[in-house]
Amino acid sequence: MLYGPMFAAQPKLLVRMAPGSAGIALLRSAALSIDRQVRVTIDPVERLMAESISEPRFVMLLLTSFTVLALLLASVGLYGVMSYTVAQRTREIGIRIALGASGGRIARAVVGRAVVLALVGAGVGLVGAVWGTKLIQASLHSVSRTDPVSFAIGATLLIGAAVAASIVPMRRAIAVDPMTAIRIE
């Protein structure tokens, strides 16, 4: 007999047989000869396994969905911050270009600021993730609570999203006309 969360309703006996074999009828008749009240059902193991992991699978799907949504919101927020920063610094960028700063140098400054913001966010996020994994520790299978690979992948995705979110503001900064920028205000 098997007991546990998967078999919580009633004890069950799992027997491995080929579908349609005579052993199934023999097993059914043997169980009924012992107790006429016993309920005999035949379920494929695949269905029992799917039922046993359906709840953890749903929880992981939900967590993954929230993670993707959080990454998308972080990217949009960082894009907004970087666009605002470039708009506020248009005059400064124009003066730098007029004094001979190259487009590459301006691009590195804009993207560098986004990466610094992402690194700060990743640091805070890693601390929160270490704390938060205590809440989902029961759902983690074959992965340690502080798996460095998972944390590194998450931080890398965040930094990659920051770089991607800063591309449009960076291009806008590089295209600033120094004379127009100086005349603003």
Beta strands, then each sheet from edge to edge (+ up, - down):
end
